[in-house]
Amino acid sequence: MSKEIFPGETIIGDEVVASIAGLAAKEVQGVAGLGKSAVRRALIEHLGGAEDRARMGVKAEVGKTECIIDLQLIVLYGVSIPNIINEVRKQVALRLMEYIGLIAKEINVRVVGIEIPEKKQTKVE
């Protein structure tokens, strides 16, 4: 099967790139979430659609072949923040190249919160 190339311009919106970057960041173990305030995050998770949840805490500037991503991360307590940031950058760059062929020129990460995992209560009988 031959690949025919048809002329025309393809534009991928900043919102789409932000959604992909947000979903990729959430794939990394140790990332608790994206965005600033717990209240705002809870409202968007409850009232917003899947696309709103995916790009919450993510901003993207998209050019023809490159993009710049700004992420706001909430990490789990007890994990190495430098390691998580490195893994997030690798995962976001990989997904952007894999899904839409964009080079991540910069992936800026700001850690805006730490989430403490809830301990499971054990039943005593």
ZATISE-89497 format. One record per atom (N, C-alpha, C): residue in one letter; x, y negated, z. Coordinates in steps of 0.02 Angstrom, whole numbers, padded with zeros to 5 digits, always signed. Layout:
BEGIN
aXYZ ...
***
This chain:
BEGIN
m+00042+00059+00000 m+00000+00000+00000 m+00044-00062+00000 s+00034-00106-00048 s+00076-00166-00052 s+00046-00222-00012 k+00089-00264+00013 k+00066-00323+00051 k+00062-00381+00003 e+00003-00404-00010 e-00005-00463-00051 e-00005-00524-00006 i+00027-00576-00028 i+00027-00638+00011 i-00015-00689-00027 f-00064-00716+00009 f-00108-00765-00020 f-00089-00834+00006 p-00088-00883-00036 p-00068-00950-00014 p-00120-00982+00031 g-00097-01025+00073 g-00141-01061+00119 g-00105-01074+00184 e-00133-01119+00223 e-00103-01137+00287 e-00142-01104+00344 t-00105-01078+00391 t-00135-01049+00451 t-00116-01092+00510 i-00166-01113+00548 i-00153-01153+00607 i-00180-01115+00668 i-00136-01103+00715 i-00157-01069+00777 i-00160-01123+00831 g-00218-01131+00860 g-00230-01185+00908 g-00190-01177+00972 d-00176-01234+01004 d-00140-01235+01067 d-00176-01191+01119 e-00243-01191+01118 e-00282-01153+01167 e-00270-01078+01159 v-00264-01056+01097 v-00252-00985+01084 v-00183-00965+01109 v-00133-01006+01095 v-00065-00993+01118 v-00063-00993+01194 a-00097-01040+01225 a-00100-01044+01299 a-00132-00981+01328 s-00186-00957+01296 s-00220-00897+01320 s-00173-00837+01317 i-00138-00828+01262 i-00092-00772+01255 i-00036-00777+01307 a-00009-00837+01316 a+00045-00846+01365 a+00021-00831+01436 g-00040-00853+01452 g-00068-00840+01518 g-00079-00766+01531 l-00107-00731+01482 l-00118-00660+01489 l-00052-00622+01495 a-00003-00643+01457 a+00063-00611+01460 a+00095-00621+01528 a+00090-00681+01556 a+00119-00695+01622 a+00086-00651+01675 k+00020-00641+01670 k-00016-00600+01719 k+00003-00526+01715 e+00033-00505+01660 e+00055-00435+01653 e+00115-00419+01697 v+00150-00470+01720 v+00212-00460+01759 v+00193-00445+01832 q+00221-00391+01858 q+00209-00372+01927 q+00239-00425+01973 g+00199-00447+02021 g+00221-00499+02068 g+00189-00566+02054 v+00157-00573+01996 v+00119-00634+01980 v+00049-00624+02008 a+00030-00667+02055 a-00036-00662+02086 a-00089-00699+02045 g-00068-00751+02010 g-00116-00789+01971 g-00083-00849+01939 l-00124-00887+01905 l-00102-00948+01871 l-00144-01006+01896 g-00115-01066+01897 g-00154-01125+01914 g-00135-01154+01981 k-00170-01208+01997 k-00153-01245+02057 k-00192-01223+02118 s-00248-01252+02128 s-00284-01244+02191 s-00325-01179+02193 a-00329-01150+02251 a-00368-01089+02259 a-00443-01102+02246 v-00467-01161+02265 v-00537-01179+02254 v-00551-01185+02179 r-00508-01222+02145 r-00517-01231+02072 r-00512-01164+02036 r-00465-01123+02057 r-00456-01057+02026 r-00519-01014+02037 a-00546-01016+02098 a-00606-00977+02113 a-00666-01000+02071 l-00673-01066+02062 l-00728-01092+02021 l-00721-01070+01948 i-00661-01076+01921 i-00651-01057+01851 i-00661-00982+01843 e-00637-00942+01890 e-00645-00870+01885 e-00718-00850+01890 h-00757-00887+01929 h-00827-00872+01938 h-00871-00899+01881 l-00858-00962+01862 l-00901-00996+01814 l-00874-00996+01743 g-00808-00995+01735 g-00778-01000+01669 g-00781-00933+01632 g-00769-00939+01567 g-00767-00879+01526 g-00698-00847+01529 a-00689-00792+01495 a-00625-00756+01495 a-00569-00800+01467 e-00586-00840+01416 e-00535-00883+01386 e-00512-00937+01436 d-00559-00966+01474 d-00541-01015+01525 d-00495-00984+01577 r-00511-00924+01598 r-00471-00890+01649 r-00401-00875+01622 a-00396-00856+01558 a-00332-00837+01529 a-00284-00896+01525 r-00310-00956+01512 r-00263-01012+01502 r-00261-01060+01562 m-00294-01044+01617 m-00291-01086+01676 m-00218-01088+01701 g-00191-01147+01710 g-00123-01155+01733 g-00071-01149+01677 v-00094-01152+01614 v-00050-01146+01557 v-00062-01203+01509 k-00008-01233+01485 k-00012-01285+01434 k+00035-01265+01378 a+00012-01274+01316 a+00054-01256+01259 a+00057-01313+01209 e+00116-01325+01183 e+00126-01371+01127 e+00151-01329+01069 v+00114-01329+01014 v+00128-01283+00959 v+00150-01321+00897 g+00206-01298+00869 g+00230-01323+00804 g+00217-01270+00752 k+00250-01275+00695 k+00240-01227+00641 k+00270-01158+00657 t+00330-01158+00688 t+00363-01094+00702 t+00383-01086+00775 e+00378-01140+00814 e+00400-01138+00884 e+00346-01167+00929 c+00352-01151+00993 c+00306-01180+01042 c+00343-01192+01108 i+00313-01235+01148 i+00337-01249+01215 i+00280-01231+01262 i+00295-01192+01313 i+00245-01168+01360 i+00261-01195+01429 d+00211-01222+01463 d+00217-01242+01533 d+00169-01199+01574 l+00197-01163+01622 l+00158-01117+01664 l+00159-01139+01736 q+00103-01132+01770 q+00100-01142+01842 q+00083-01074+01872 l+00129-01046+01911 l+00121-00978+01938 l+00108-00978+02012 i+00069-00928+02032 i+00061-00911+02102 i+00090-00841+02108 v+00138-00832+02153 v+00173-00768+02159 v+00154-00734+02224 l+00164-00669+02226 l+00151-00631+02287 l+00207-00641+02336 y+00190-00645+02399 y+00240-00651+02452 y+00282-00588+02454 g+00348-00597+02463 g+00392-00540+02472 g+00428-00517+02409 v+00416-00552+02353 v+00450-00533+02291 v+00503-00586+02275 s+00551-00568+02235 s+00604-00614+02215 s+00577-00662+02162 i+00571-00725+02179 i+00544-00775+02133 i+00588-00783+02071 p+00654-00788+02077 p+00695-00793+02016 p+00686-00733+01969 n+00680-00673+01997 n+00669-00614+01955 n+00601-00616+01920 i+00550-00637+01956 i+00483-00641+01926 i+00483-00693+01870 i+00512-00751+01882 i+00514-00803+01830 i+00550-00778+01768 n+00605-00743+01777 n+00642-00715+01720 n+00599-00665+01682 e+00564-00622+01718 e+00520-00572+01685 e+00461-00605+01650 v+00434-00658+01681 v+00378-00694+01649 v+00402-00725+01584 r+00459-00757+01585 r+00485-00788+01523 r+00495-00736+01468 k+00523-00678+01486 k+00534-00625+01436 k+00467-00600+01409 q+00419-00588+01452 q+00355-00560+01431 q+00316-00610+01388 v+00315-00672+01407 v+00280-00724+01368 v+00312-00731+01299 a+00378-00735+01297 a+00412-00741+01232 a+00399-00681+01188 l+00400-00622+01217 l+00387-00560+01180 l+00317-00560+01150 r+00267-00575+01191 r+00197-00574+01168 r+00184-00627+01115 l+00212-00686+01123 l+00201-00739+01073 l+00231-00719+01006 m+00290-00689+01007 m+00321-00667+00944 m+00282-00608+00915 e+00263-00561+00958 e+00228-00500+00935 e+00159-00516+00906 y+00121-00559+00939 y+00051-00570+00918 y+00043-00624+00865 i+00084-00678+00869 i+00072-00732+00822 i+00135-00757+00787 g+00192-00726+00801 g+00253-00743+00766 g+00283-00810+00784 l+00267-00835+00844 l+00296-00899+00866 l+00357-00887+00911 i+00407-00928+00902 i+00466-00927+00945 i+00452-00974+01004 a+00462-00948+01063 a+00454-00988+01124 a+00519-01027+01133 k+00518-01091+01113 k+00577-01134+01119 k+00593-01147+01192 e+00541-01160+01231 e+00548-01171+01304 e+00490-01138+01339 i+00504-01107+01396 i+00451-01082+01440 i+00467-01110+01508 n+00432-01163+01525 n+00443-01199+01588 n+00396-01169+01641 v+00424-01151+01698 v+00384-01118+01750 v+00388-01159+01814 r+00331-01172+01842 r+00326-01206+01907 r+00288-01161+01954 v+00320-01141+02008 v+00286-01100+02058 v+00247-01147+02104 v+00181-01139+02104 v+00138-01185+02141 v+00105-01153+02202 g+00118-01089+02214 g+00088-01057+02272 g+00115-00987+02284 i+00104-00964+02344 i+00121-00896+02364 i+00059-00865+02393 e+00044-00805+02371 e-00015-00769+02396 e+00009-00712+02440 i-00021-00707+02498 i-00004-00653+02544 i-00054-00597+02533 p-00029-00538+02513 p-00075-00482+02501 p-00111-00462+02565 e-00175-00446+02558 e-00213-00424+02617 e-00193-00354+02634 k-00185-00342+02699 k-00170-00274+02722 k-00234-00235+02726 k-00231-00173+02704 k-00290-00130+02709 k-00298-00108+02781 q-00360-00115+02805 q-00374-00094+02874 q-00383-00019+02876 t-00351+00011+02925 t-00359+00084+02932 t-00413+00097+02984 k-00453+00148+02970 k-00507+00166+03015 k-00480+00212+03070 v-00497+00196+03130 v-00478+00238+03186 v-00540+00275+03209 e-00535+00341+03209 e-00594+00380+03230 e-00579+00417+03293 
***
